[in-house]
Every structure is written in C-alpha cells, then in structure tokens.
Amino acid sequence: MNYVQVKNLKEVVPVKTPLRGTVVIPADKSISHRAAIFGSLTYGTVCIANFSGGADCKSTLNVLKGLGVEIDYKSEKGIIISNKNKFREPDNIIDAGNSGTTIRLMAGVLSGLDFYSVLTGDDSLRKRPMARVIVPLKKMGANIWAKDNDTKAPISIKGSRLSGITYNSPIASAQVKSAILLAGLSADGTTIVTEPSKSRDHTERLLSYLDADISVNGNEVRIQRSSLTSKPITVPGDVSSAAFFMVAGAIVPDSEIIMQNVGLNSTRTGIIDVLKNMGAEIEILNQRLECGEEVGDIKVNYSDLKGITIEGDIIPRVIDELPIIAVAATQAEGTTIVRGAEDLRHKESDRIKAIYSELSKLGAKIEETEDGFIIHGKTKLKGNCILETYHDHRIAMSGYVAGLIADSPIQINEFNWVNISFPEFTEIFEKLRVV
C-alpha cells in the first residue's frame, strides 16, 4: 500500500463556519446495480428513476449492454432497460471495471445461461476474493472457474443447468447471498441461503417487488425458479453516501444538514445507529415506503460525541461506513473500538491499514488491530500533509471530511477515485459551506 505517484491532488481547506443546508443525496449504488440487473431479467421493459451516476453502476450497464440488453437514457437520472430478446453470448470479455457488486452478481446470473462468458475487471478488482461466490455456485452445478485456484478474476463461465442448494454462508455478505439467489432464479428446486448475521437485503426486497417466488425468515432466504415482472423502479438516495454528510454535520461546530430522499433500509442504517450511540443528534423526517424500501429525510446537528465499542451483528450493517466512522471517532471523547471487521482488509483497499495510515498522518491517536482499530479521542487533527486514497473512493471521501476540521489545509492524492461512487461529492459539500 505504498503509493508514491502524485497526481490529481485535491486541496481541502478547513471550514471556519458551520455546514448548513438541505441536500439531495445521489442514488443508492447497491439498489441501482440490482435494479438494472433484475430489470434485464424480466425480459421486458423496466423504467428506473434516479439511477446512480457512479462509475461502478455504469460498469453494470456496460456489462449488460455487452450481453445484448438495450439501455436508453430517458433523462439525466433515469434509464429504460429492455431485454425482450433475452441475453446473448458476448462477443468479448466482459469488463466489470472496479465493481465487486457487478462481477459477483453477474457470476450468479451467467451461471444459469446457455453460453460462454468471461468476467474481468481493473487491477484492483482482479485482486479481490472471488471464491466466496464461485464455491457455492459450483455446488449448484455451475461450470465456473477462475484464476489462482478459483480465487481471483478473470472468471470463466460456461452456462449449465443448475440445482438448488442449501448454503450456510461463512460470512454475512450481500454480494454472496445475491449471487446465489440470482442463480437460484433459474435453478431446479429450492435454493436456501443462511447467513451468520443478516447482510443488506436489497436483493430480497427488489426480487419480491418484481414477483419472484422468494421468502425470508430471519437470516434465511429461500427462492424458487421464478419469472420476474416488469415494473417501474425508483431508486432512493444512498445512505452510505449520506454517511459522510452525517459525520460532517455531527463534527463541524454549529452545523445542521438535512439530506432528502435517503434509503432507510434497516440493514443499511447501522451508520445512524452507531452515530446515535455516540451521541449524535439525528432525526428522521418524512418516512415512507417506495418499491419495497423505506425512504425518508435525515436531519443531523453538531453534537458532543463519545467513544463506543462497535462489534458483533452491527458490523455487516456498517462495514462500508467504518472509514468515515473512524473520522467521527477522532472527535469523540474517550475510546472507540472496532472489532470483527476483518473483511475491511478485502475491500477496494486494505481499509484497516489505510484508515490507520492516513488518520495517523493527521495526528489521530489510532491503533491498528487484525480485525479493526482503536481510536482515542478527542483529538485536534493537524493539516499540512498529503493523504493517499489507495484507489479507494471511501478512503478519499473520509479524508476530505477529516480535512474539513484540520487546523490547516490538506491535499488528497488521486482524489478522482471518488467518481467511482459519488462524482457530485465536493459540489454538494461546497453548497453547505456558510459564507
């Protein structure tokens, strides 16, 4: 994790005034991926409103196009998916870019289709673990193999007839669960997935909305061979993206931020639970249900935070937000301990090492552990340094928020990785600066 090339430097100037205003958070990436993939499985026409403009979700669209799916852009934030002619064998290798969701979910889809395909991605994606989906898919009868003894992309798939299995997943992973359930849509018999704790359930909710034969009982999900119904889908704002504004509002003195139309799925709101446990003043407004997902507005005010221990069942619900939670912990009185988050080491970067390295540069009192980190607060962060992103959008955005409360400006190397998920990130933050 030693990146020395300096390019695309982003300067972050500390704020001297509160952050105030109402913002609209961009579309949820997890739901956008699924809306596009599931829409193509209806073999009809599906209108998707508020589709994510992030690079990862564009990778999903490019993959679907390569499989013969027609995609039209009805507006800046809406698309129309049409797959009336059904999937066809791709002419070339399918490139999922940097998107783990794309490659893992599409492995489940392609395993049951009657043609040959190869899935790959960029340098970062080709280093990430793939056995977690390949092993259960092989148990279903998939003719699938990958580099380095089935552990790394590229992944080759020769579609075959699948059979349902009962799979006790060793990890709580929405991507693993979703890949198996998508394979189960075309498999004979019943496919059952059980997790050690419940991961995000956008797949189950959206498949149910589209009339799949699916049922949920606690941490167990069952699915039968199903045909999906074409229906319009509206994607809510991404709570993982809102997390950066929640933390900024909580740690920048006298701030008040309202985030509109944010997804409030209970498997994703661990960030709200954690921040509330730390003492953050957060209020949910205008809560409602859309396409099977809870949606509402989130209001956050500057708060006196305290250190807490984060472990157990909540970890899968905050795994993506732990980098920005670490920034909040530097401003909390007492000690914050994160345990059981070893999967952070297998994300776009080794996020445990990245969090430790970059917050240490800012003067945070942080200890790296094998499965998490320990932060002692409250600490005044210093500036006048260059932070690395490690080609990881969440590390980049967390560094930006930390820079807002530093005692002097910082620079972030290769900040352009933010575009993977949140190209509007700095533009929205600039609107909140009170002049």
N, C-alpha and C positions, 0 to 999 in steps of 0.2 A: 504493500500500500504506500509506496514511495513515489509520488508523482512530482516531478521537478519541472516539467514544461509549464511555462506561464503563458496563458492566453485567455482571451475573453474575460479579463478581470472586471469584476463588478464592485464599485465602491459603495459602501453602506455608511451613511452619515447618521450618527446618533440623533434621536429625536430630543428636542428641548421642550416640546409641548405635548399635550395628550393626543392620543389617537381617537378620533371621533367621527361617527357617521354610520350610514346604512349601506351595505354592500350586497351584491348578488354573487354567491359562490358558484363557480363553474360546475358543470355537470359531473355527477359521480362516475368515476372511471370504471369501477367494478360492474356497475349496472349497465353502463354504456357498452362494455365488451359483451356482456351477456345478451343485451337487447339485440345487438347486431347478429351475434351467432345464433341465438334462438329464433330470431326473425327469419333468418335464412333457412332454418329447419322447418318452418311452416309450409314451405314450398308454395307460398302465395306472395302477397304484398303487405308489408308492415311499415307504417309511418312511425318514426321515432322522433319525438320532440325533445329538444335540449340535449343533443348528443355531444359528448366531450370532444373538445378540440385538441386534446393532448396527443403527443406523438405515439404513445402506446396504443391508444384507441384507433388512431389512423393505421397502425400496423395491422390491427384486426381487420379493418376494412380492406386493406391491400391484400391480405391473405384470402379473404372471401372473394374478392374480385378475381384472384388467381384461380379460384375454383369455379368460376363461371357465374357468380352472383352479381346481379345488376344493382348498382347503388347510385341513386340520384340525390342531389342536394336541393331540397325544396326551399331552404333558407340558410342563413349563416349558421344556425344552431339546430337544424333539423335535417333528417335524411329519410329516404324511402328505400327499403330493402325489398328486392324482388328476386325470387329464386324459383319461378314457375317451371323452369326446365331442369331443375334439380342440379346437384353438384356434378362437375365433370372432372376427369383426371387432369391435373395441372400440367402445363407444358414445361414448366421449370421448377426448380427447388423453391419451396415456399419460405419466405423470409419474414419472421415474426419480429424483427428489429430487436428492441430491448425488453419486449413484453413477455414476462413469465406467464401471465394470465392467458395470452394468446396461444402460446406454444403448448401449454399443458391442456387447456380446454379443447383445442383443436385436435390434439392427440386422441382424446376421447371420441370426438365426432368422427374422425377419419378412420378409426379402428373398425368401424362397422360399415364402411362404404366400400363398394366393389371396384377399387382401383389402387394404384400405387402412388405414393406421395412421399416427399422428404421435407421435413420441417427443420429450419435452422434459425439463427439469429445473429446478433452482433457479438463482438468479443466477450462482453460481459455476460450475455445470456448463455453463451456456449460454455461458461464456467459454472453455471448454476445447476443444482441437482435435479435430475430427471427420473431417476429410478423410482422415486416416490409415486409417479403415475404409471411408469412402464410396468412395474411389478404387478399391481392389481389388474391392469389391462391384459397382461399376459395370462393371468388366472382366468380371465373371461374368454380366452381363446384368441386374443388379438395376435396377429402376426406382425410384431413390432420389435425393432432392435435399434440400438444407439451406440455411439462411440464410448470407448473406455468401459466395456462390460455393462452397457445399458445405463450408464450414469450421466452422460453428457450429450447435448445436441452436437451434430445433427441427429435427428430421429427419422428412421425409415419405417414406413407402414405399408403393408400390403393388406388391404381391407379383407375381412373374413367374417364368417357367421359367428356371432358372439352368444354366450350363455350367461345368464345372471349368476352372480356370486353373492355370498355373504362376506363382507370385508370389514375387519376390525382395524381401522387405521391406527398406526402407532403414533400419529401426530394429528393435531387439530389443524386442518388446512382446507380452506375453501376451494383452492385450486385442485387438490387431490380429490376431494369429495365431488366437485363438479365434473371432473374428467370421467370419473366412474359413472356418475348419474347420466351424463350425456351418452356414454357408451351403452348404458342400460336402456336408453330410449329405443335402441334398435336390437336389443338382446332378447333371446328367448328366456321366458321365465321371469322370476323376480330378482332384482338387484337390490341388495341391502348394504348400506354403509353406516358404520357406527364409529363415532369419534370419542377420544378420551374426554374432550370438552367441546362444547358447541362452537364451531367457527362461523363466520359470517354466512348468512343464509339467503343471499340474493338469488341464488340459483333455484332453491326450492320455491321461493315466493313467485318468481317470474314464471317458472315452469307450471306452477299451479294456476297462475293467472291465464296462461296460454292453454289450459285444459289438459295438461299431462296427467297421467294416472300415477300420482305421487302422494305419499303420506309421510308425516313427520311425527315421531314420538320421542320427545326429549332429544338425545344425541343420535338417535337412529332415524335414517331416512330410507324409505322403500320406493322403488319405481318399477313400473311395468312398461313393456313395449307400448309406445304411445305415438299418436299423431298430434301435432300442435296446431292450434287455431290461430289464424291471422287476426291480430287485434292491434290497435294503436297503443304505443308505449310512450309515457312521459318520464324522463329521467330527472330525479331530484338533484339538488346541489350536493357536492361531495363533502361529507363530514370530515374526511381525512384532510381535505384542503382547508376546511373551516378551522381545523385544529390550530393552524399557525396564527390565525386571527384571534382565536380564543385565548391562546397563550399571550400573544402580544397585548391584547386588551387587559389581561389579568396582571401583567408585569410592568407596563408603562404607566406611571402615575397619572391618576385622574382620567383615565381613558374610559370610553363607553362605545362599544361596537355592536351593531345589530347585523346579523347575517341572515338573509332571507332565503326561503325555499330550500332548506337543507334536509337531506335524508336523515331520519332519526331511527333507523332500524336498530333494534335493541342489541344485535350482535356487533354493531359498529359504534355504539355510543359509549364505549369504555372510556374514551378520552374525556367525555363530560363527567362520568362517574369519578374518574381519577382526579380531575381538577376540582370538582366539588369536595372530594375528600381532603384535598389540600387546602380547602378554604376559599376557593374561587366563587365569586358571586355570579352565577349563571342562571338565566331564566329562559324557559321555553314558551314561545308565543305562537298563537295561530296554528295549533297542531291539527293535522288531518291525515286522511289515507288516500293515496294515489297509486293505482296499479299494484296494489298489494303491499306498498311501502309506506311507513309513517313519514310524514313531512311536516316541517314547521320552521319557525324563525328562532334564532338563538341570540340572546342578548347577554353580553358579558361586560362587567365593570372591573376596574382596577381593584385588586384585593390583596390582603395580607396572607401570604401562603405559608403553609407549614409542611415539613418533610413527612413522608409516609413510606410504608413498605408496599411494593407492588409485586404480586406474585400469584400463583395459582390460576384459577379459571379465568381471571380477567386478562391474562397475558395475551391469549389469541385475539381478544377484543381491542387490544391497544398496540399490537405488535408493530404496525406501521407508524404509530404516533409516538413511539418511545423516544426517537431523536428529539422531537420538539418538547416532549415531557421533560427530557433531561435539561433543556434550557430553562423551563419553568422551575425545575428543582434547584438551579443555581440561585434563584431568587426567593427560595422558601427557607424559613427559619428551621434549623435542625437538619436531620439526616434523611435523605431519600434513598431507599434501597430497591433495586430491581433484580428479581431472581426468576429463574426458569425461562429466560428469554434467549436461549442459545440459538434459536432459529434466526435471530438477528444477524448471525455471522454468515448466513446463506442468502442474503438479500442482494440488491444491486451492488452492494459492497459489504465488507465485514463491518456492519454498523456499530457493533460494540467497540471495536478498535477505532473506528472513525469518530464516534462520539467522544471517546476518551482523548484522542489526539487533538481534536480541534477545540474542545472546551478547555483543555489544558493550556493551549496557546493563549486563551482569553483570561487565564488566571483562575479558572474554576478549580475547586478542591474536589477532584474526582478520582476514584479508584476503578480500574478495570477488573472485572471478575470473569470467570469462564462463561457464565450464563447471564451476565448482566453488568451492572455497575453500581457504585455507591457515590453519592454526591453530598457534600457537606455545605450547607448554606447558612446564612445568606451571604453572597459574595458579590462585590462590585466587579464587573467584568472590565478588563482593560481592552484597549484597541491597538491601533498601530501595528497590525500584523496581517499576514495573508493566510486565509483559511483555504483548505482544499475541499473539493466536492467528492473526490473518488468516483467520479462519473455517476453520482447518486443524487437524484433530484431532492430527496428528503433531507439529506445532509446539507445540500446547498441552501434550501429554504430555512432550515433550522439555524444555519449560520447567519442568515440575513436577519432573522428575528433577534438573535443574540447581539448582532451588531447595532440594533436599534437602541439598546440600553448600555452599550460600551461607553467608556469615558472618552474615546476618540475614534475617528473613522477606522474602518477595517476594509480590506479587499477580499473578494472571494474569487478564487481561480476557477475557470471553466464553469461559470455560473449558468451558461447556456443549457446545462443539463436539466434546469428547471422546466424547460419546454417539453420534456418527456411527459409531464403530467399537468403543468399549470403555467402555460405561456403568459397568462394575464396577471401573474403573481405580483410583480413590482408595480404595475399600473394601478392595481386595486389598493395596494399599500400607500402609494403616493396620494391617492384621493382622501385617505384618512388622516394625513398629517394636517394639524391645525396651524395655520399661519397667522 
